[in-house]
Amino acid sequence: MAMNVGGEEGGAIASINTTPLVDVMLVLLIIFLITIPVITKTVPVTLPKAVNIPTQTKPENITGSPSPRFTSAATGRPGTKTSGG
């Protein structure tokens, strides 16, 4: 790793040796070029067929009650969220 620090005039001059960086990038490029054909090979897989059946919700199947936390501003009965608060 070569690095020059300092200069003739006393100012800092820094130059980084980029040769190791280029060497690493070339090795990675070669590794990826070798592994790409291995990755692209496929294995035959039989998948099940998806069936999407829409369901109809009937009103008699819906259960629930109004929430007692909210009261109607007009009637004071539970089940309706009050406005303005």
CNS distance restraints for C-alpha pairs under 8 A (distance, minus, plus):
assign (resid   1 and name CA) (resid  17 and name CA) 6.61 0.50 0.50
assign (resid   2 and name CA) (resid  16 and name CA) 6.71 0.50 0.50
assign (resid   2 and name CA) (resid  17 and name CA) 5.70 0.50 0.50
assign (resid   3 and name CA) (resid  14 and name CA) 6.57 0.50 0.50
assign (resid   3 and name CA) (resid  15 and name CA) 5.74 0.50 0.50
assign (resid   3 and name CA) (resid  16 and name CA) 5.36 0.50 0.50
assign (resid   3 and name CA) (resid  17 and name CA) 6.60 0.50 0.50
assign (resid   4 and name CA) (resid  13 and name CA) 6.68 0.50 0.50
assign (resid   4 and name CA) (resid  14 and name CA) 5.40 0.50 0.50
assign (resid   4 and name CA) (resid  15 and name CA) 5.78 0.50 0.50
assign (resid   4 and name CA) (resid  16 and name CA) 7.58 0.50 0.50
assign (resid   5 and name CA) (resid  12 and name CA) 5.79 0.50 0.50
assign (resid   5 and name CA) (resid  13 and name CA) 5.27 0.50 0.50
assign (resid   5 and name CA) (resid  14 and name CA) 5.09 0.50 0.50
assign (resid   5 and name CA) (resid  15 and name CA) 7.63 0.50 0.50
assign (resid   6 and name CA) (resid  10 and name CA) 6.15 0.50 0.50
assign (resid   6 and name CA) (resid  11 and name CA) 5.81 0.50 0.50
assign (resid   6 and name CA) (resid  12 and name CA) 4.33 0.50 0.50
assign (resid   6 and name CA) (resid  13 and name CA) 5.21 0.50 0.50
assign (resid   6 and name CA) (resid  14 and name CA) 7.32 0.50 0.50
assign (resid   7 and name CA) (resid  11 and name CA) 5.56 0.50 0.50
assign (resid   7 and name CA) (resid  12 and name CA) 6.00 0.50 0.50
assign (resid   7 and name CA) (resid  13 and name CA) 5.92 0.50 0.50
assign (resid  18 and name CA) (resid  22 and name CA) 6.34 0.50 0.50
assign (resid  19 and name CA) (resid  23 and name CA) 6.18 0.50 0.50
assign (resid  20 and name CA) (resid  24 and name CA) 6.20 0.50 0.50
assign (resid  21 and name CA) (resid  25 and name CA) 6.24 0.50 0.50
assign (resid  22 and name CA) (resid  26 and name CA) 6.15 0.50 0.50
assign (resid  23 and name CA) (resid  27 and name CA) 6.28 0.50 0.50
assign (resid  24 and name CA) (resid  28 and name CA) 6.20 0.50 0.50
assign (resid  25 and name CA) (resid  29 and name CA) 6.10 0.50 0.50
assign (resid  26 and name CA) (resid  30 and name CA) 6.21 0.50 0.50
assign (resid  27 and name CA) (resid  31 and name CA) 6.19 0.50 0.50
assign (resid  28 and name CA) (resid  32 and name CA) 6.14 0.50 0.50
assign (resid  29 and name CA) (resid  33 and name CA) 6.12 0.50 0.50
assign (resid  30 and name CA) (resid  34 and name CA) 6.24 0.50 0.50
assign (resid  31 and name CA) (resid  35 and name CA) 6.22 0.50 0.50
assign (resid  32 and name CA) (resid  36 and name CA) 5.97 0.50 0.50
assign (resid  33 and name CA) (resid  37 and name CA) 7.70 0.50 0.50
assign (resid  34 and name CA) (resid  38 and name CA) 7.64 0.50 0.50
assign (resid  35 and name CA) (resid  39 and name CA) 6.34 0.50 0.50
assign (resid  36 and name CA) (resid  40 and name CA) 6.31 0.50 0.50
assign (resid  37 and name CA) (resid  41 and name CA) 6.76 0.50 0.50
assign (resid  57 and name CA) (resid  61 and name CA) 6.95 0.50 0.50
assign (resid  57 and name CA) (resid  62 and name CA) 7.81 0.50 0.50
assign (resid  58 and name CA) (resid  62 and name CA) 7.09 0.50 0.50
assign (resid  65 and name CA) (resid  79 and name CA) 7.94 0.50 0.50
assign (resid  66 and name CA) (resid  78 and name CA) 6.55 0.50 0.50
assign (resid  66 and name CA) (resid  79 and name CA) 4.27 0.50 0.50
assign (resid  66 and name CA) (resid  80 and name CA) 7.66 0.50 0.50
assign (resid  67 and name CA) (resid  78 and name CA) 6.59 0.50 0.50
assign (resid  67 and name CA) (resid  79 and name CA) 5.27 0.50 0.50
assign (resid  68 and name CA) (resid  78 and name CA) 5.16 0.50 0.50
assign (resid  68 and name CA) (resid  79 and name CA) 6.28 0.50 0.50
assign (resid  69 and name CA) (resid  78 and name CA) 7.16 0.50 0.50
assign (resid  69 and name CA) (resid  79 and name CA) 7.79 0.50 0.50
assign (resid  70 and name CA) (resid  78 and name CA) 5.61 0.50 0.50
assign (resid  70 and name CA) (resid  79 and name CA) 5.72 0.50 0.50
assign (resid  70 and name CA) (resid  80 and name CA) 5.60 0.50 0.50
assign (resid  70 and name CA) (resid  81 and name CA) 4.70 0.50 0.50
assign (resid  70 and name CA) (resid  82 and name CA) 6.30 0.50 0.50
assign (resid  71 and name CA) (resid  75 and name CA) 7.95 0.50 0.50
assign (resid  71 and name CA) (resid  76 and name CA) 5.39 0.50 0.50
assign (resid  71 and name CA) (resid  77 and name CA) 5.25 0.50 0.50
assign (resid  71 and name CA) (resid  78 and name CA) 4.15 0.50 0.50
assign (resid  71 and name CA) (resid  79 and name CA) 5.78 0.50 0.50
assign (resid  71 and name CA) (resid  80 and name CA) 5.26 0.50 0.50
assign (resid  71 and name CA) (resid  81 and name CA) 5.76 0.50 0.50
assign (resid  71 and name CA) (resid  82 and name CA) 5.84 0.50 0.50
assign (resid  72 and name CA) (resid  76 and name CA) 4.70 0.50 0.50
assign (resid  72 and name CA) (resid  77 and name CA) 5.38 0.50 0.50
assign (resid  72 and name CA) (resid  78 and name CA) 6.20 0.50 0.50
assign (resid  72 and name CA) (resid  79 and name CA) 6.90 0.50 0.50
assign (resid  72 and name CA) (resid  80 and name CA) 4.87 0.50 0.50
assign (resid  72 and name CA) (resid  81 and name CA) 6.10 0.50 0.50
assign (resid  72 and name CA) (resid  82 and name CA) 5.38 0.50 0.50
assign (resid  73 and name CA) (resid  82 and name CA) 5.34 0.50 0.50
assign (resid  73 and name CA) (resid  83 and name CA) 7.07 0.50 0.50
